[in-house]
Amino acid sequence: MDSIRVATGLGRGPRAQPELAATAVARALARAHIKGARSVILFLTHHFAGDPKPALRAAARAAGCTQITGCTAAGLLTEEEWVLDAPAAAAMVLAGPAFLDHVQKNDEDAVLSLAAPGDLSADWLDAGYRRVGAVAGDILGRGPFRVWTAGQVRREGRGEAALRGLQASLGASQGVRALTSPIEVAEVHGYDVLKLGHYPALNVLVQALPIGVREMDRIPLHLIMGGVTFGDPTTAIKEGRYRLNHIVAANMGDQSITFAQRLTRGERLFWAMRDTLAAERDMRATVDRATLALKGRPDFALMFPCAGRGPHFYGDSDRDLDLLTHRFPGLPVIGVYGNGELGPLDEANHLYQYSTVLGLFRGSAPKAA
């Protein structure tokens, strides 16, 4: 069986010109040592969102194929570098037995999934197959953004393509520092949690905060959230079996906390805080779990960090990307920084926030990790 051929390329310049897409594809083809691609994943910065069609045509001519899937986004990345706030194109070419294809009902292959802000629906997200992808918006969900599949811009603002001829391992790093162990939600009214265990929810939160944060004039609620666990609560945090629920308000009157999503009595919730060191440790664990599940070294990776997690979060570097490329030197990687990340959670698809979704892929021939 032919081995898969995959590589990435990047083109950047002072203006959003179609030539940047052609350059990205040409560089990827040269690195893969092929003259044409069977499929292309193409990401463009938001500078192309007004009319991405010329760039798509340029990429198709360079690749010798029209099976091109991708989107515009606030920023993009390959294994070599990341780009934010400058016109750029990133391409990954696929050849051999690996290719992008139309999605079938209850598809068993992983599905690259992309949506523009405002075009994501629960019915679409909950389809019966594994999604890996992003919401193609900036950190505030603003701006014009476009999605394309099979070389055509999608009018409905979302698209998907199955990744054929590949084995896939998907995971997500939510990267928060747990401040407490999971506590039972004892009293809830609508979106307000009144009691955790035997105590008012706000009181439990304040007592859990680090002293430096607790003594601030105003608690930074945008950095704090609740983690709702699945399965055994004693191991859920370590194994990443939780969804983050963001705080809307802290209510001094009844000492309750208002959440963005409803909770039910009996669920387990722990208080968590965004933290760079915790995020880096969690990303390392995510890569380890995905590699173990793949049972071999990947041939390439798709990586979708939140626009609020990459270089903006780590301080002019993307430690998640650095960790992956140091673990697998030379591994082709492509992705975008978005306004939401699509990946698996508790055997279903989930819309993450402030997280990094990772997909590791390889052909049928096993490789040593």
C-alpha positions as CSV (number, residue, x, y, z in Angstrom):
1,M,0.0,0.0,0.0
2,D,1.3,3.5,-0.8
3,S,2.3,5.6,2.1
4,I,0.6,8.9,2.6
5,R,2.3,12.0,1.5
6,V,1.6,15.1,3.6
7,A,3.4,18.4,4.2
8,T,2.6,22.0,5.0
9,G,3.6,25.3,3.5
10,L,3.0,29.0,4.4
11,G,2.9,32.2,2.4
12,R,2.8,35.6,3.9
13,G,3.1,39.2,2.6
14,P,2.0,42.8,3.1
15,R,-1.3,42.4,1.2
16,A,-3.9,39.6,0.9
17,Q,-3.1,38.5,-2.6
18,P,-4.0,35.1,-4.2
19,E,-0.3,34.4,-4.7
20,L,0.1,33.8,-1.0
21,A,-2.2,30.8,-1.3
22,A,-0.4,29.5,-4.4
23,T,3.0,29.9,-2.6
24,A,1.7,28.0,0.5
25,V,0.6,25.1,-1.7
26,A,3.8,25.1,-3.8
27,R,6.0,25.0,-0.7
28,A,3.9,22.1,0.7
29,L,4.1,20.1,-2.5
30,A,7.9,20.6,-2.6
31,R,8.3,19.4,0.9
32,A,6.1,16.3,0.2
33,H,8.1,15.6,-3.0
34,I,5.0,15.5,-5.1
35,K,3.8,17.4,-8.2
36,G,0.1,17.4,-7.3
37,A,-2.2,16.8,-4.3
38,R,-5.2,14.7,-3.9
39,S,-6.7,17.1,-1.3
40,V,-5.7,20.4,0.4
41,I,-6.5,22.0,3.7
42,L,-6.1,25.7,3.2
43,F,-6.4,28.4,5.9
44,L,-6.3,32.1,5.2
45,T,-6.2,35.0,7.6
46,H,-9.2,37.3,7.9
47,H,-7.7,39.7,5.4
48,F,-9.1,37.4,2.7
49,A,-12.6,37.2,4.1
50,G,-14.1,39.8,1.7
51,D,-13.5,37.6,-1.3
52,P,-11.5,34.3,-0.8
53,K,-12.4,32.9,-4.3
54,P,-9.3,34.2,-6.1
55,A,-7.1,32.6,-3.4
56,L,-9.0,29.3,-3.7
57,R,-8.6,29.3,-7.5
58,A,-4.8,30.0,-7.1
59,A,-4.5,27.2,-4.6
60,A,-6.4,24.8,-6.9
61,R,-4.2,25.6,-9.9
62,A,-1.0,25.1,-7.8
63,A,-2.3,21.8,-6.3
64,G,-3.8,20.4,-9.4
65,C,-7.0,19.5,-7.5
66,T,-10.3,21.2,-6.4
67,Q,-10.8,19.2,-3.2
68,I,-9.9,22.2,-0.9
69,T,-11.3,22.6,2.6
70,G,-10.7,25.5,5.0
71,C,-11.7,28.9,6.3
72,T,-10.5,32.4,7.1
73,A,-9.6,33.1,10.7
74,A,-8.0,35.6,13.0
75,G,-4.7,33.7,12.8
76,L,-3.2,30.5,11.5
77,L,-0.3,28.1,12.3
78,T,2.0,25.4,10.9
79,E,4.7,23.4,12.6
80,E,7.2,26.2,11.6
81,E,5.4,29.3,12.8
82,W,2.2,31.0,13.7
83,V,0.8,34.2,12.2
84,L,-1.6,36.7,13.7
85,D,-2.6,40.1,12.3
86,A,-0.8,39.8,9.0
87,P,-2.0,38.5,5.6
88,A,-1.0,34.9,5.3
89,A,-2.0,31.5,3.9
90,A,-1.3,28.0,5.3
91,A,-1.7,24.9,3.3
92,M,-1.5,21.2,4.0
93,V,-1.3,18.9,1.0
94,L,-2.5,15.2,1.1
95,A,-1.6,12.5,-1.4
96,G,-1.5,8.7,-1.5
97,P,-4.3,6.9,0.3
98,A,-5.2,9.9,2.5
99,F,-7.7,12.4,1.2
100,L,-10.7,14.6,2.1
101,D,-14.2,13.4,1.1
102,H,-17.9,14.2,1.5
103,V,-19.3,13.2,4.8
104,Q,-21.7,10.3,5.1
105,K,-24.4,9.8,7.7
106,N,-22.9,8.2,10.9
107,D,-19.4,8.5,9.3
108,E,-16.8,6.4,11.1
109,D,-13.9,8.6,10.0
110,A,-12.9,11.8,11.8
111,V,-14.5,14.9,10.2
112,L,-12.8,18.2,9.8
113,S,-15.4,20.7,10.8
114,L,-15.4,24.5,10.4
115,A,-18.1,27.2,11.1
116,A,-18.3,30.9,11.0
117,P,-19.5,32.8,14.1
118,G,-23.3,32.7,14.2
119,D,-23.6,29.7,11.9
120,L,-23.0,27.0,14.4
121,S,-26.1,25.0,15.4
122,A,-26.6,22.2,17.9
123,D,-28.1,19.9,15.3
124,W,-25.1,20.3,13.1
125,L,-22.6,19.8,16.0
126,D,-24.4,16.8,17.4
127,A,-24.1,14.7,14.1
128,G,-23.2,11.1,14.6
129,Y,-19.5,11.3,13.9
130,R,-16.3,12.7,15.5
131,R,-15.6,16.3,14.8
132,V,-12.3,18.2,15.0
133,G,-12.2,21.8,14.0
134,A,-12.9,25.4,15.0
135,V,-15.3,28.3,14.9
136,A,-13.6,30.7,12.5
137,G,-13.9,33.9,14.5
138,D,-11.7,36.2,16.5
139,I,-11.7,36.2,20.3
140,L,-14.8,38.3,20.3
141,G,-16.5,36.4,17.5
142,R,-16.5,39.5,15.3
143,G,-15.6,40.1,11.7
144,P,-16.5,38.6,8.3
145,F,-15.3,35.0,8.1
146,R,-15.7,32.4,5.3
147,V,-15.7,28.6,5.1
148,W,-15.1,26.5,2.1
149,T,-15.3,22.8,1.1
150,A,-14.5,21.1,-2.2
151,G,-13.0,24.5,-3.3
152,Q,-16.4,26.3,-3.0
153,V,-17.3,29.0,-0.4
154,R,-20.2,27.7,1.7
155,R,-23.2,30.0,1.7
156,E,-24.4,28.6,5.0
157,G,-21.2,29.5,6.8
158,R,-20.1,26.1,7.9
159,G,-18.6,23.0,6.2
160,E,-17.1,19.6,6.9
161,A,-14.9,17.0,5.2
162,A,-14.2,13.4,6.2
163,L,-10.5,12.5,6.6
164,R,-10.2,9.2,4.6
165,G,-7.5,6.6,4.6
166,L,-6.4,7.5,8.1
167,Q,-6.5,6.5,11.7
168,A,-7.3,9.4,14.1
169,S,-7.0,10.2,17.7
170,L,-8.7,13.3,19.0
171,G,-8.4,15.2,22.2
172,A,-8.7,18.6,23.9
173,S,-6.7,20.5,26.4
174,Q,-8.9,22.8,28.5
175,G,-5.8,23.9,30.5
176,V,-7.2,25.2,33.7
177,R,-5.8,25.0,37.3
178,A,-8.2,23.2,39.6
179,L,-8.8,25.2,42.8
180,T,-11.0,22.6,44.5
181,S,-12.0,18.9,44.1
182,P,-15.4,18.2,42.6
183,I,-18.2,19.3,44.9
184,E,-21.9,18.3,44.7
185,V,-24.3,21.0,43.4
186,A,-26.8,21.0,46.3
187,E,-29.2,23.8,45.4
188,V,-29.8,25.4,42.0
189,H,-32.5,27.7,40.6
190,G,-32.4,28.2,36.8
191,Y,-28.9,29.4,35.9
192,D,-28.0,30.2,39.6
193,V,-26.2,27.8,41.8
194,L,-27.0,28.6,45.4
195,K,-25.2,25.9,47.3
196,L,-22.2,23.7,46.7
197,G,-22.2,21.0,49.4
198,H,-23.4,22.6,52.6
199,Y,-22.2,26.2,51.8
200,P,-23.2,29.1,49.6
201,A,-21.6,28.8,46.2
202,L,-19.9,32.3,46.3
203,N,-18.5,31.6,49.7
204,V,-17.0,28.3,48.4
205,L,-15.5,30.2,45.4
206,V,-13.9,33.0,47.5
207,Q,-12.4,30.5,50.0
208,A,-10.9,28.5,47.1
209,L,-9.2,31.5,45.4
210,P,-5.4,32.0,45.8
211,I,-4.7,34.6,48.5
212,G,-3.4,37.2,46.0
213,V,-6.6,36.9,43.9
214,R,-8.9,36.9,46.9
215,E,-7.4,40.2,48.2
216,M,-8.0,42.0,44.9
217,D,-10.6,44.8,44.9
218,R,-12.5,43.0,42.2
219,I,-12.4,39.2,41.6
220,P,-11.3,38.5,37.9
221,L,-14.4,36.4,37.1
222,H,-13.3,36.2,33.4
223,L,-10.4,34.0,34.5
224,I,-12.5,31.8,36.8
225,M,-15.0,29.1,35.8
226,G,-16.7,26.0,37.0
227,G,-15.7,22.5,35.8
228,V,-18.6,20.0,35.5
229,T,-17.3,16.5,35.7
230,F,-18.4,13.3,34.0
231,G,-18.0,9.8,35.4
232,D,-15.9,9.1,38.4
233,P,-15.3,12.5,40.0
234,T,-12.1,11.3,41.8
235,T,-10.3,11.0,38.5
236,A,-12.2,13.3,36.2
237,I,-9.9,16.3,36.5
238,K,-6.8,14.3,35.9
239,E,-8.3,12.6,32.9
240,G,-9.9,15.7,31.4
241,R,-13.4,14.5,31.8
242,Y,-15.1,17.8,32.4
243,R,-16.7,20.7,30.6
244,L,-16.1,24.3,31.6
245,N,-19.1,26.5,32.5
246,H,-18.4,30.2,32.5
247,I,-19.5,32.6,35.2
248,V,-22.0,35.3,34.3
249,A,-22.3,37.0,37.7
250,A,-21.5,36.7,41.4
251,N,-24.6,37.7,43.4
252,M,-23.8,39.2,46.8
253,G,-27.4,39.1,48.0
254,D,-27.9,35.4,48.2
255,Q,-24.2,34.4,47.7
256,S,-25.1,32.5,44.5
257,I,-23.2,32.2,41.2
258,T,-24.9,32.7,37.8
259,F,-23.5,30.4,35.1
260,A,-23.7,30.6,31.3
261,Q,-25.2,27.0,31.2
262,R,-27.7,25.4,33.5
263,L,-26.6,22.9,36.1
264,T,-28.7,20.3,37.8
265,R,-28.8,19.2,41.4
266,G,-26.4,16.3,42.1
267,E,-23.9,17.3,39.4
268,R,-20.3,17.7,40.5
269,L,-18.5,21.0,40.0
270,F,-15.0,22.2,40.8
271,W,-13.7,25.7,40.7
272,A,-11.0,26.4,38.2
273,M,-8.8,29.2,37.0
274,R,-7.0,29.9,33.7
275,D,-3.3,29.5,34.3
276,T,-0.4,29.2,31.8
277,L,1.6,26.5,33.7
278,A,-1.5,24.4,34.2
279,A,-2.4,24.8,30.5
280,E,1.0,23.6,29.5
281,R,0.9,20.6,31.7
282,D,-2.6,19.7,30.5
283,M,-1.5,20.0,26.8
284,R,1.4,17.6,27.5
285,A,-1.1,15.2,29.0
286,T,-3.4,15.6,26.0
287,V,-0.6,14.8,23.6
288,D,0.4,11.8,25.6
289,R,-3.2,10.4,25.7
290,A,-3.7,11.0,22.0
291,T,-0.4,9.4,21.1
292,L,-1.2,6.3,23.3
293,A,-4.7,6.0,21.6
294,L,-3.2,6.3,18.2
295,K,-0.7,3.4,19.0
296,G,2.1,4.9,17.0
297,R,3.8,8.1,15.8
298,P,1.4,10.4,13.9
299,D,2.0,11.3,10.2
300,F,0.4,14.8,10.8
301,A,-1.6,16.8,13.2
302,L,-4.5,19.3,13.1
303,M,-4.4,21.8,16.0
304,F,-7.1,24.4,16.9
305,P,-6.3,26.7,19.8
306,C,-8.6,29.4,21.0
307,A,-7.6,32.9,19.9
308,G,-7.5,33.7,23.6
309,R,-5.1,30.8,24.4
310,G,-2.2,30.9,21.9
311,P,0.4,33.7,21.9
312,H,-2.0,36.1,23.6
313,F,-2.3,33.8,26.6
314,Y,1.3,32.5,26.8
315,G,3.0,35.8,26.1
316,D,4.2,36.1,22.5
317,S,4.7,32.4,22.1
318,D,2.5,29.3,21.6
319,R,3.7,26.8,24.1
320,D,1.0,24.3,22.9
321,L,2.5,24.3,19.4
322,D,6.0,24.2,20.8
323,L,5.3,21.2,22.9
324,L,3.8,19.3,20.0
325,T,6.7,20.0,17.6
326,H,9.3,19.2,20.3
327,R,7.6,15.9,20.9
328,F,7.4,15.0,17.2
329,P,10.2,16.9,15.3
330,G,9.3,17.4,11.7
331,L,5.6,16.5,12.1
332,P,3.4,18.5,9.7
333,V,0.9,20.5,11.7
334,I,-1.8,23.0,10.5
335,G,-4.5,24.9,12.3
336,V,-6.2,28.2,13.0
337,Y,-6.9,30.3,16.1
338,G,-10.6,30.6,16.5
339,N,-13.5,31.7,18.7
340,G,-14.4,28.2,19.7
341,E,-13.0,24.7,19.3
342,L,-14.8,21.6,18.1
343,G,-13.8,18.2,19.5
344,P,-14.9,15.2,21.5
345,L,-16.1,15.2,25.1
346,D,-17.9,12.4,27.0
347,E,-18.5,10.5,23.7
348,A,-20.1,13.4,22.0
349,N,-19.0,16.6,20.1
350,H,-18.5,19.6,22.2
351,L,-17.9,23.4,21.6
352,Y,-14.9,24.3,23.8
353,Q,-13.8,27.7,24.9
354,Y,-10.2,28.9,25.8
355,S,-9.0,25.4,24.9
356,T,-6.8,23.6,22.3
357,V,-8.3,20.8,20.3
358,L,-5.8,18.3,18.8
359,G,-6.1,15.6,16.2
360,L,-3.3,13.2,15.5
361,F,-3.5,11.1,12.3
362,R,-1.5,8.3,10.7
363,G,-1.8,5.8,7.8
364,S,-2.4,2.1,8.3
365,A,1.3,1.3,8.7
366,P,2.2,1.6,12.5
367,K,5.2,3.6,13.5
368,A,7.1,3.6,16.8
369,A,6.2,6.5,19.1
